[in-house]
Amino acid sequence: MVTSVDLASHLGLSQSTVSRVMRGDPAVADKTTQRVLAAARELGYVPNSAARSLVTKRARTVGVVVADLKSSFYPIVVDTLQHRLGEHGYRMALIKDPDIPDEVDSVEVLDPTIVDGMIFVSARRNSPTVRKVIARRTPVVLLSRDDPTLSLEVVLADDAGAGELVIDHLTSLGHRNIAILSVPRYRTNGAAREDGARAALQRRGIELPDEYVHRAGSTHEEGMSMARALLSSTRRPTAIFCVTDELAFAAMDACARSGVKVPEDVSIVGFDDSPQAGWAMVDLTTVHQPIENMAAEAVRLLLARVDGGEPETPGARVFPVSLRIRGTTGPMK
């Protein structure tokens, strides 16, 4: 390993001068600074993260944009991304989604030299923030969100296929009055899950009344409110497909508070297979997505661009999903 002593000896300079250059000391003559940095690149001298940025012209940092860390989904994604990036020698800068109303636009104030690329876990369709970052020529990958209006690498679960899995399971149990508890349409993954379930119902000739589709925001209270609306429908559904586990938990809470038994009166299915879904007291039937593999692919695609290799063909990498059948679904009675 090349040391600062080796570098100083190679250049005929003192070690203190080399250290001052690596600290970015403006008092060092520009000609000397350029000599030291050029030699450091040539010899492969990288003493620490600050000096590494000067030598390689990279921050060794990737920005990760998420919508809501209160959701059980995002902490798992963030932890996985941080681990995968660390394996490649990169740090992670976590950023709250500035497309959410009333949020400070932290991406806007983020100096492009601070990050080498960005992974958006919460990008909405036609996101102005994503377009802003692309305009800076910063490499971008979307994870668990799609935006057909942009030519980007995208990593997705088979959200539409999940709808088919869920409806196939529920109809095999005899359910025909099936409702959907969804999210706002700008959340493209949730919209795809909803559309997949709609298409599966249509193929089976099963009606989906307007009162059987409700959309909730990100809070537990909103989910409970929309679930109560479904439970008070003219003809109460016997099964509810919730496009996230968070919504499924809210629906189960609404049922418990309304005296509705799960699954005896209403079957409930979620999506995410979050850790809580497997708890004995929850035992939620849910769609499992291979988030670890998806995160690894997002990191691979992004770093391929950051490292200046041949870029992948823009488009979606779709990962298959599976249904984890547990205790919240049962035969229609």
Buried (B, 14 or more C-beta within 10 A) or exposed (E): EBEBEBBBEBBEBEBEBBBBBBEEEEEBEEEBBEBBBEBBBEBEBBBEEEBBBBBEEBBBBBBBBBBBEEBBBBBBBBBBBBBBBEEBEBEBBBBBBBBEEEEEBBBEEBEEEEBBBBBBBBBBBEBEBBEBBBEEEBBBBBBBBBBEEBEBBBBBBBBBBBBBBBBEBBBEBEBBBBBBBBBEEEBBBBBBBBBBBBBBBEEEEBEBEEBBBBBBEBEBEBBBBBBBBBBEBEEBBBBBBBBBBBBBBBBBBBBEEBEBEBBEBBBBBBBBBBEBBEEEEBBBBBBBBBBBBBBBBBBBBBBBBBEEEEEEEEEEBBBEBEBBEBBBBBEBE
